[in-house]
Protein backbone atom coordinates (compact mmCIF):
# COMPACT_ATOMS: atom_id res chain seq x y z
CA UNK A 1 0.00 0.00 0.00
CA UNK A 2 2.75 2.45 0.91
CA UNK A 3 4.86 1.39 -2.06
CA UNK A 4 1.91 2.09 -4.33
CA UNK A 5 1.33 5.40 -2.55
CA UNK A 6 4.89 6.58 -3.10
CA UNK A 7 4.74 5.66 -6.78
CA UNK A 8 1.37 7.36 -7.19
CA UNK A 9 2.81 10.58 -5.81
CA UNK A 10 5.87 10.34 -8.06
CA UNK A 11 3.75 9.53 -11.08
CA UNK A 12 1.54 12.57 -10.49
CA UNK A 13 4.60 14.78 -10.02
CA UNK A 14 5.98 13.56 -13.33
CA UNK A 15 2.63 14.14 -15.07
CA UNK A 16 2.48 17.66 -13.63
CA UNK A 17 6.06 18.36 -14.78
CA UNK A 18 5.39 17.03 -18.26
CA UNK A 19 2.33 19.32 -18.52
CA UNK A 20 4.32 22.26 -17.15
CA UNK A 21 2.09 22.61 -14.07
CA UNK A 22 2.83 22.94 -10.37
CA UNK A 23 2.05 19.66 -8.68
CA UNK A 24 -0.52 21.18 -6.35
CA UNK A 25 -2.28 22.90 -9.23
CA UNK A 26 -2.48 19.66 -11.06
CA UNK A 27 -3.96 17.72 -8.17
CA UNK A 28 -6.66 20.33 -7.77
CA UNK A 29 -7.63 19.94 -11.41
CA UNK A 30 -7.80 16.22 -10.78
CA UNK A 31 -10.14 16.70 -7.82
CA UNK A 32 -12.39 18.92 -9.94
CA UNK A 33 -12.44 16.26 -12.61
CA UNK A 34 -13.62 13.73 -10.04
CA UNK A 35 -16.02 15.87 -8.02
CA UNK A 36 -17.32 18.06 -10.85
CA UNK A 37 -17.85 21.82 -10.35
CA UNK A 38 -17.44 22.86 -6.70
CA UNK A 39 -16.87 26.13 -4.86
CA UNK A 40 -13.43 27.48 -3.91
CA UNK A 41 -14.29 26.78 -0.26
CA UNK A 42 -15.00 23.14 -0.99
CA UNK A 43 -11.77 22.84 -2.99
CA UNK A 44 -9.87 24.31 -0.06
CA UNK A 45 -11.39 21.72 2.26
CA UNK A 46 -10.60 18.83 -0.09
CA UNK A 47 -6.98 19.84 -0.70
CA UNK A 48 -6.17 21.06 2.78
CA UNK A 49 -4.94 24.33 1.19
CA UNK A 50 -5.81 27.72 2.69
CA UNK A 51 -8.52 29.76 0.94
CA UNK A 52 -5.89 32.32 -0.10
CA UNK A 53 -3.78 29.64 -1.78
CA UNK A 54 -6.87 28.24 -3.51
CA UNK A 55 -7.76 31.67 -4.94
CA UNK A 56 -4.23 32.08 -6.37
CA UNK A 57 -4.37 28.54 -7.73
CA UNK A 58 -7.72 29.10 -9.50
CA UNK A 59 -6.29 32.31 -11.00
CA UNK A 60 -3.32 30.38 -12.42
CA UNK A 61 -5.50 27.55 -13.76
CA UNK A 62 -8.04 29.94 -15.28
CA UNK A 63 -5.26 31.82 -17.07
CA UNK A 64 -4.08 28.68 -18.88
CA UNK A 65 -7.63 27.54 -19.63
CA UNK A 66 -7.78 24.54 -17.31
CA UNK A 67 -10.78 25.83 -15.29
CA UNK A 68 -13.25 28.69 -15.38
CA UNK A 69 -15.27 30.47 -12.70
CA UNK A 70 -19.02 30.50 -13.20
CA UNK A 71 -22.14 31.48 -11.21
CA UNK A 72 -23.77 28.41 -9.73
CA UNK A 73 -27.00 27.90 -11.76
CA UNK A 74 -28.78 26.58 -8.64
CA UNK A 75 -27.64 29.41 -6.34
CA UNK A 76 -26.50 32.56 -8.12
CA UNK A 77 -24.77 34.00 -5.07
CA UNK A 78 -22.24 31.17 -5.27
CA UNK A 79 -19.30 30.94 -7.68
CA UNK A 80 -18.26 27.48 -8.77
CA UNK A 81 -15.05 26.29 -10.41
CA UNK A 82 -15.72 24.36 -13.61
CA UNK A 83 -12.99 22.01 -14.89
CA UNK A 84 -12.17 22.58 -18.55
CA UNK A 85 -9.22 20.38 -19.17
CA UNK A 86 -10.92 17.18 -20.26
CA UNK A 87 -10.88 18.42 -23.85
CA UNK A 88 -7.19 19.27 -23.67
CA UNK A 89 -5.38 16.74 -25.80
CA UNK A 90 -2.07 17.10 -23.96
CA UNK A 91 -3.75 15.92 -20.77
CA UNK A 92 -5.45 12.84 -22.22
CA UNK A 93 -2.31 11.95 -24.20
CA UNK A 94 -0.23 12.08 -21.03
CA UNK A 95 -2.57 9.69 -19.23
CA UNK A 96 -3.11 7.32 -22.13
CA UNK A 97 -0.17 4.93 -21.50
CA UNK A 98 -1.15 4.50 -17.82
CA UNK A 99 -4.77 4.00 -18.77
CA UNK A 100 -3.85 1.30 -21.30
CA UNK A 101 -1.53 -0.49 -18.85
CA UNK A 102 -4.16 -0.44 -16.08
CA UNK A 103 -6.86 -1.86 -18.37
CA UNK A 104 -4.43 -4.63 -19.33
CA UNK A 105 -3.78 -5.36 -15.63
CA UNK A 106 -7.53 -5.34 -14.84
CA UNK A 107 -8.22 -7.79 -17.66
CA UNK A 108 -6.24 -10.49 -15.83
CA UNK A 109 -8.86 -10.57 -13.04
CA UNK A 110 -12.38 -12.03 -12.94
CA UNK A 111 -15.35 -9.64 -12.53
CA UNK A 112 -15.79 -10.86 -8.92
CA UNK A 113 -12.14 -10.18 -8.12
CA UNK A 114 -12.33 -6.72 -9.69
CA UNK A 115 -15.43 -6.00 -7.60
CA UNK A 116 -13.55 -6.85 -4.44
CA UNK A 117 -10.52 -4.77 -5.47
CA UNK A 118 -12.64 -1.76 -6.51
CA UNK A 119 -14.56 -1.92 -3.25
CA UNK A 120 -11.29 -2.01 -1.29
CA UNK A 121 -9.85 0.95 -3.25
CA UNK A 122 -13.01 2.94 -2.54
CA UNK A 123 -12.79 2.24 1.19
CA UNK A 124 -9.06 3.03 1.29
CA UNK A 125 -9.93 6.30 -0.48
CA UNK A 126 -12.41 7.21 2.25
CA UNK A 127 -9.85 6.40 4.94
CA UNK A 128 -7.32 8.70 3.27
CA UNK A 129 -9.90 11.49 2.93
CA UNK A 130 -10.52 11.34 6.68
CA UNK A 131 -6.76 11.41 7.34
CA UNK A 132 -6.31 14.48 5.10
CA UNK A 133 -9.00 16.33 7.09
CA UNK A 134 -7.32 15.22 10.29
CA UNK A 135 -3.84 16.44 9.24
CA UNK A 136 -5.04 19.73 7.79
CA UNK A 137 -7.12 20.51 10.88
CA UNK A 138 -4.01 19.92 13.04
CA UNK A 139 -2.01 22.25 10.73
CA UNK A 140 -4.74 24.88 11.00
CA UNK A 141 -4.94 24.75 14.78
CA UNK A 142 -1.12 25.03 14.94
CA UNK A 143 -0.97 28.06 12.64
CA UNK A 144 -3.80 29.83 14.49
CA UNK A 145 -2.30 29.32 17.96
CA UNK B 1 -8.06 3.93 -8.72
CA UNK B 2 -7.69 7.57 -9.72
CA UNK B 3 -9.73 8.76 -6.78
CA UNK B 4 -7.42 6.84 -4.46
CA UNK B 5 -4.40 8.24 -6.35
CA UNK B 6 -5.51 11.84 -5.88
CA UNK B 7 -6.11 11.30 -2.19
CA UNK B 8 -2.76 9.57 -1.76
CA UNK B 9 -1.01 12.58 -3.26
CA UNK B 10 -2.95 14.99 -1.06
CA UNK B 11 -2.34 12.89 2.01
CA UNK B 12 1.41 12.86 1.38
CA UNK B 13 1.42 16.61 0.79
CA UNK B 14 -0.34 17.12 4.10
CA UNK B 15 2.12 14.81 5.88
CA UNK B 16 5.05 16.70 4.35
CA UNK B 17 3.54 20.04 5.41
CA UNK B 18 2.89 18.84 8.94
CA UNK B 19 6.54 17.71 9.20
CA UNK B 20 7.75 21.01 7.70
CA UNK B 21 9.31 19.30 4.64
CA UNK B 22 9.09 19.99 0.93
CA UNK B 23 6.86 17.38 -0.65
CA UNK B 24 9.57 16.11 -2.99
CA UNK B 25 12.04 15.76 -0.14
CA UNK B 26 9.53 13.79 1.79
CA UNK B 27 8.78 11.36 -1.03
CA UNK B 28 12.48 10.68 -1.45
CA UNK B 29 12.77 9.77 2.21
CA UNK B 30 9.84 7.44 1.69
CA UNK B 31 11.56 5.74 -1.25
CA UNK B 32 14.70 5.27 0.82
CA UNK B 33 12.62 3.76 3.59
CA UNK B 34 11.20 1.24 1.11
CA UNK B 35 14.30 0.48 -0.96
CA UNK B 36 16.89 0.79 1.80
CA UNK B 37 20.25 2.54 1.22
CA UNK B 38 20.79 3.38 -2.47
CA UNK B 39 23.10 5.70 -4.42
CA UNK B 40 22.16 9.24 -5.46
CA UNK B 41 22.04 8.02 -9.07
CA UNK B 42 19.49 5.34 -8.22
CA UNK B 43 17.41 7.86 -6.26
CA UNK B 44 17.46 10.15 -9.26
CA UNK B 45 16.19 7.36 -11.48
CA UNK B 46 13.41 6.40 -9.05
CA UNK B 47 12.13 9.93 -8.52
CA UNK B 48 12.58 11.22 -12.07
CA UNK B 49 14.58 14.17 -10.58
CA UNK B 50 17.82 15.39 -12.16
CA UNK B 51 21.08 14.41 -10.43
CA UNK B 52 21.64 18.08 -9.52
CA UNK B 53 18.25 18.28 -7.79
CA UNK B 54 18.94 15.01 -5.98
CA UNK B 55 22.27 16.32 -4.64
CA UNK B 56 20.58 19.45 -3.27
CA UNK B 57 17.80 17.33 -1.81
CA UNK B 58 20.24 15.00 -0.01
CA UNK B 59 22.05 18.06 1.37
CA UNK B 60 18.77 19.39 2.81
CA UNK B 61 17.76 16.01 4.26
CA UNK B 62 21.21 15.39 5.76
CA UNK B 63 21.14 18.77 7.45
CA UNK B 64 17.93 17.98 9.34
CA UNK B 65 19.09 14.44 10.17
CA UNK B 66 16.68 12.50 7.95
CA UNK B 67 19.44 10.75 5.95
CA UNK B 68 23.20 10.40 5.99
CA UNK B 69 25.78 9.73 3.28
CA UNK B 70 28.03 6.72 3.83
CA UNK B 71 30.59 4.70 1.86
CA UNK B 72 29.02 1.53 0.47
CA UNK B 73 30.51 -1.34 2.56
CA UNK B 74 30.41 -3.64 -0.49
CA UNK B 75 32.03 -1.12 -2.88
CA UNK B 76 33.97 1.67 -1.20
CA UNK B 77 34.10 3.83 -4.32
CA UNK B 78 30.32 4.25 -4.07
CA UNK B 79 28.46 6.58 -1.70
CA UNK B 80 25.03 5.44 -0.52
CA UNK B 81 22.24 7.41 1.11
CA UNK B 82 21.09 5.83 4.36
CA UNK B 83 17.62 6.71 5.69
CA UNK B 84 17.69 7.83 9.32
CA UNK B 85 14.17 8.96 9.97
CA UNK B 86 12.61 5.73 11.19
CA UNK B 87 13.65 6.59 14.74
CA UNK B 88 12.15 10.08 14.49
CA UNK B 89 9.09 10.14 16.68
CA UNK B 90 7.42 12.98 14.79
CA UNK B 91 7.38 10.83 11.65
CA UNK B 92 5.89 7.72 13.22
CA UNK B 93 3.37 9.80 15.18
CA UNK B 94 2.22 11.46 11.98
CA UNK B 95 1.61 8.13 10.28
CA UNK B 96 0.04 6.37 13.27
CA UNK B 97 -3.63 7.35 12.65
CA UNK B 98 -3.45 6.19 9.00
CA UNK B 99 -1.72 3.01 10.02
CA UNK B 100 -4.42 2.24 12.61
CA UNK B 101 -7.27 3.01 10.19
CA UNK B 102 -5.74 0.82 7.46
CA UNK B 103 -5.28 -2.13 9.83
CA UNK B 104 -8.92 -1.74 10.83
CA UNK B 105 -9.96 -1.77 7.16
CA UNK B 106 -7.78 -4.80 6.41
CA UNK B 107 -9.30 -6.72 9.33
CA UNK B 108 -12.68 -6.74 7.54
CA UNK B 109 -11.26 -8.99 4.78
CA UNK B 110 -10.40 -12.70 4.79
CA UNK B 111 -6.73 -13.74 4.35
CA UNK B 112 -7.53 -14.92 0.78
CA UNK B 113 -9.13 -11.57 -0.09
CA UNK B 114 -6.18 -9.68 1.38
CA UNK B 115 -3.81 -11.82 -0.68
CA UNK B 116 -5.65 -10.88 -3.86
CA UNK B 117 -5.71 -7.17 -2.92
CA UNK B 118 -2.03 -7.12 -1.95
CA UNK B 119 -1.10 -8.87 -5.17
CA UNK B 120 -3.09 -6.32 -7.18
CA UNK B 121 -1.51 -3.37 -5.33
CA UNK B 122 1.95 -4.80 -6.05
CA UNK B 123 1.20 -5.13 -9.76
CA UNK B 124 -0.34 -1.65 -9.94
CA UNK B 125 2.85 -0.41 -8.25
CA UNK B 126 5.00 -1.96 -10.97
CA UNK B 127 2.81 -0.44 -13.69
CA UNK B 128 3.22 3.00 -12.12
CA UNK B 129 6.99 2.55 -11.82
CA UNK B 130 7.18 1.85 -15.55
CA UNK B 131 5.04 4.91 -16.28
CA UNK B 132 7.29 7.13 -14.15
CA UNK B 133 10.33 5.98 -16.14
CA UNK B 134 8.40 6.61 -19.34
CA UNK B 135 7.37 10.17 -18.37
CA UNK B 136 10.77 11.14 -17.00
CA UNK B 137 12.56 9.85 -20.09
CA UNK B 138 10.22 11.96 -22.27
CA UNK B 139 10.96 14.99 -20.06
CA UNK B 140 14.70 14.33 -20.36
CA UNK B 141 14.66 13.99 -24.13
CA UNK B 142 12.61 17.23 -24.34
CA UNK B 143 14.99 19.19 -22.12
CA UNK B 144 18.08 17.96 -23.98
CA UNK B 145 16.73 18.79 -27.44
Boltz contact constraints between the chains, C-beta under 6 A:
constraints:
  - contact:
      token1: [A, 1]
      token2: [B, 121]
      max_distance: 6.0
  - contact:
      token1: [A, 3]
      token2: [B, 34]
      max_distance: 6.0
  - contact:
      token1: [A, 3]
      token2: [B, 125]
      max_distance: 6.0
  - contact:
      token1: [A, 4]
      token2: [B, 121]
      max_distance: 6.0
  - contact:
      token1: [A, 4]
      token2: [B, 124]
      max_distance: 6.0
  - contact:
      token1: [A, 4]
      token2: [B, 125]
      max_distance: 6.0
  - contact:
      token1: [A, 5]
      token2: [B, 8]
      max_distance: 6.0
  - contact:
      token1: [A, 6]
      token2: [B, 30]
      max_distance: 6.0
  - contact:
      token1: [A, 6]
      token2: [B, 31]
      max_distance: 6.0
  - contact:
      token1: [A, 7]
      token2: [B, 125]
      max_distance: 6.0
  - contact:
      token1: [A, 7]
      token2: [B, 128]
      max_distance: 6.0
  - contact:
      token1: [A, 7]
      token2: [B, 129]
      max_distance: 6.0
  - contact:
      token1: [A, 8]
      token2: [B, 5]
      max_distance: 6.0
  - contact:
      token1: [A, 8]
      token2: [B, 8]
      max_distance: 6.0
  - contact:
      token1: [A, 9]
      token2: [B, 9]
      max_distance: 6.0
  - contact:
      token1: [A, 9]
      token2: [B, 12]
      max_distance: 6.0
  - contact:
      token1: [A, 9]
      token2: [B, 27]
      max_distance: 6.0
  - contact:
      token1: [A, 10]
      token2: [B, 132]
      max_distance: 6.0
  - contact:
      token1: [A, 11]
      token2: [B, 128]
      max_distance: 6.0
  - contact:
      token1: [A, 11]
      token2: [B, 131]
      max_distance: 6.0
  - contact:
      token1: [A, 11]
      token2: [B, 132]
      max_distance: 6.0
  - contact:
      token1: [A, 12]
      token2: [B, 9]
      max_distance: 6.0
  - contact:
      token1: [A, 14]
      token2: [B, 48]
      max_distance: 6.0
  - contact:
      token1: [A, 14]
      token2: [B, 132]
      max_distance: 6.0
  - contact:
      token1: [A, 14]
      token2: [B, 135]
      max_distance: 6.0
  - contact:
      token1: [A, 14]
      token2: [B, 136]
      max_distance: 6.0
  - contact:
      token1: [A, 17]
      token2: [B, 139]
      max_distance: 6.0
  - contact:
      token1: [A, 18]
      token2: [B, 135]
      max_distance: 6.0
  - contact:
      token1: [A, 18]
      token2: [B, 139]
      max_distance: 6.0
  - contact:
      token1: [A, 27]
      token2: [B, 9]
      max_distance: 6.0
  - contact:
      token1: [A, 30]
      token2: [B, 6]
      max_distance: 6.0
  - contact:
      token1: [A, 31]
      token2: [B, 6]
      max_distance: 6.0
  - contact:
      token1: [A, 34]
      token2: [B, 3]
      max_distance: 6.0
  - contact:
      token1: [A, 48]
      token2: [B, 14]
      max_distance: 6.0
  - contact:
      token1: [A, 98]
      token2: [B, 131]
      max_distance: 6.0
  - contact:
      token1: [A, 101]
      token2: [B, 127]
      max_distance: 6.0
  - contact:
      token1: [A, 105]
      token2: [B, 123]
      max_distance: 6.0
  - contact:
      token1: [A, 105]
      token2: [B, 127]
      max_distance: 6.0
  - contact:
      token1: [A, 113]
      token2: [B, 116]
      max_distance: 6.0
  - contact:
      token1: [A, 116]
      token2: [B, 113]
      max_distance: 6.0
  - contact:
      token1: [A, 117]
      token2: [B, 120]
      max_distance: 6.0
  - contact:
      token1: [A, 120]
      token2: [B, 117]
      max_distance: 6.0
  - contact:
      token1: [A, 121]
      token2: [B, 1]
      max_distance: 6.0
  - contact:
      token1: [A, 121]
      token2: [B, 4]
      max_distance: 6.0
  - contact:
      token1: [A, 123]
      token2: [B, 105]
      max_distance: 6.0
  - contact:
      token1: [A, 124]
      token2: [B, 4]
      max_distance: 6.0
  - contact:
      token1: [A, 125]
      token2: [B, 3]
      max_distance: 6.0
  - contact:
      token1: [A, 125]
      token2: [B, 4]
      max_distance: 6.0
  - contact:
      token1: [A, 125]
      token2: [B, 7]
      max_distance: 6.0
  - contact:
      token1: [A, 127]
      token2: [B, 101]
      max_distance: 6.0
  - contact:
      token1: [A, 127]
      token2: [B, 105]
      max_distance: 6.0
  - contact:
      token1: [A, 128]
      token2: [B, 7]
      max_distance: 6.0
  - contact:
      token1: [A, 128]
      token2: [B, 11]
      max_distance: 6.0
  - contact:
      token1: [A, 129]
      token2: [B, 7]
      max_distance: 6.0
  - contact:
      token1: [A, 131]
      token2: [B, 11]
      max_distance: 6.0
  - contact:
      token1: [A, 131]
      token2: [B, 98]
      max_distance: 6.0
  - contact:
      token1: [A, 132]
      token2: [B, 10]
      max_distance: 6.0
  - contact:
      token1: [A, 132]
      token2: [B, 11]
      max_distance: 6.0
  - contact:
      token1: [A, 132]
      token2: [B, 14]
      max_distance: 6.0
  - contact:
      token1: [A, 135]
      token2: [B, 14]
      max_distance: 6.0
  - contact:
      token1: [A, 135]
      token2: [B, 18]
      max_distance: 6.0
  - contact:
      token1: [A, 136]
      token2: [B, 14]
      max_distance: 6.0
  - contact:
      token1: [A, 139]
      token2: [B, 17]
      max_distance: 6.0
  - contact:
      token1: [A, 139]
      token2: [B, 18]
      max_distance: 6.0
